[in-house]
Amino acid sequence: MKKTEFSSELLRERYTLMEHESGLSVYVFPKKLTSTYALFATKYGSIDNTFIENGTKITVPDGIAHFLEHKLFENEDGSDSFSRFSALGADANAYTSYGRTAYLFSCTENFEASLEELLRFVTTPHFTEASVKKEQGIIAEEIRMYEDSPWDRCQRLLFCALYHSHPIRKNICGSIKSIGEITPSLLYQCHRVFYHPSNMVLIVCGDVTEEQVMAVVDGVLPREVKPHTLERVLPEEPPTVAKQRIECRMQVSKPLFCIGIKDPVLVADPKERLRRDAAMTLLDEILFSRSGELYSALFEEGIITPSFFGDYSCTDSFAYHCISGEADDPEEVLRRIKAYLAEVMERGIDREVFERCRRVLYSDELRAYDSTEEIANRLLSFVFDDAEMFSYPALLQSITAEELEELLRKSFREEYFAISIVYPMETEEKENE
């Protein structure tokens, strides 16, 4: 078993990577805090609906990754793993995003038994026609719930405006029609392809030892598995947006908006992508945070509410800025943002603001190490992006204001902007989906 240690003198932290014979990467981050937190995750999300297996291109129904996450908690003997975790005093959960599915638990006792349960139920699927049909009804209700959520609707419409064909346009849960096409055989196929140990990681953070973790892993997972290759297929996506404006009407008291700026640059190299992510995040902190001059001006004039928020998301297949909030006139917010960005491009970034915002992100990074949950989830993000977590503080310190000014000029162009708006039902705005 190959073992690699990572450490940081600055943070006074360390963690270890152990490559299990099954192909699973196991990360142990020792931390003497109250709880221990474990994540068992696969690099498989809602966008992975087309792949190649044995030379054949296969497309499965939308929402199948999320459906699979739900079904794995049901065991062949009829029991439910949530109940088993509860009996052990552990708090378990799971989630599916665009690019990953993660199963997790937090505990203060019975760690080994809880970890064994986590590894066992995720790696031993059991599906029947009856159980799949029952789950279709449950997830259909979940889809309706998301469709009735104005904020979820606003964000999904934004993705439909930003992207021409990328599957981020689609609901993570799928549609009522698409989940009706899911069968046990499709679930088994997706589990076989995407839940291979070589496509998964186990991360444990807490007052545990490497020996404790590996003893459980050895007891559950096979020492040898067949070699595995995974080829994902995503459609070509042009750099410009599909639509610059999209809207709908729902039961809201004030219009909601999501303003998106599509990042046209998708960086293949993990280190370069991490730097771009850090730089863009810092740029958003400077431009859109509540301590910034844009927010202060818009709020003091009564144009926006405190719900105003901006952030940046970046992967190897999609990247975008999103500024969301409430406003009586979302179009005016968009106009003011564009005017403000043009002003900053003209005058440059204030160096005092730059340093203050960098210190904010640096402090947030240090505070993250006070929580086993935060550590494990951050480590998972870095691992799935082929990056090293301890490199981030130094990377953040190396970013320059000149670098951000160049990003601002190149990335915040008119052709990359889109806005989605959810108007109240009583408005006379024309619905345009």
FENKASUL-V954309 format. One record per residue. OMEGA is omega in whole degrees, 0 to 359 (none if undefined). Layout:
omega=[OMEGA:OMEGA]
This chain:
omega=[179:183:180:179:177:180:179:176:180:184:185:180:176:171:186:172:175:182:183:182:179:185:180:173:183:180:177:181:182:182:183:175:187:186:173:186:181:178:174:192:175:178:186:181:187:181:185:184:177:183:180:177:180:177:182:177:185:174:182:184:175:177:186:178:178:178:180:177:179:189:185:180:179:185:184:181:179:180:180:184:175:180:179:176:181:179:179:182:181:178:186:177:177:176:174:176:179:187:181:169:184:176:191:171:174:182:173:178:178:184:184:180:179:179:177:178:180:182:184:187:180:185:180:183:175:182:173:178:183:182:177:179:178:182:178:178:180:182:175:177:178:178:178:179:179:178:180:179:182:181:177:179:181:181:181:175:177:179:177:177:184:190:180:188:181:183:172:177:189:178:178:180:186:176:178:178:185:180:176:179:182:181:175:182:177:178:178:180:180:177:180:184:191:181:172:183:181:178:185:173:171:179:178:178:180:182:182:178:176:181:178:183:185:177:178:180:179:182:184:186:177:179:181:175:180:176:188:172:183:178:179:180:176:181:174:182:178:183:182:183:178:178:178:181:178:184:172:178:179:180:176:181:181:180:174:178:168:176:182:171:183:177:184:185:175:188:182:183:184:181:179:179:178:179:179:178:180:181:179:177:177:178:178:177:179:188:194:182:182:177:184:184:178:180:182:181:182:181:181:177:179:182:180:174:179:180:181:185:177:176:183:177:187:171:179:180:174:178:183:167:175:175:185:179:177:179:175:181:180:179:178:176:179:180:181:178:180:179:180:179:178:179:180:177:183:187:184:181:177:185:177:177:179:182:180:181:177:177:177:180:179:178:177:180:181:181:181:183:176:184:178:179:181:180:183:181:177:179:178:180:179:182:181:176:178:181:181:189:184:179:190:180:179:178:180:180:184:182:182:177:179:177:179:179:177:176:180:182:185:191:184:179:184:185:179:183:171:178:171:184:171:180:172:183:186:180:179:180:181:178:184:178:none]
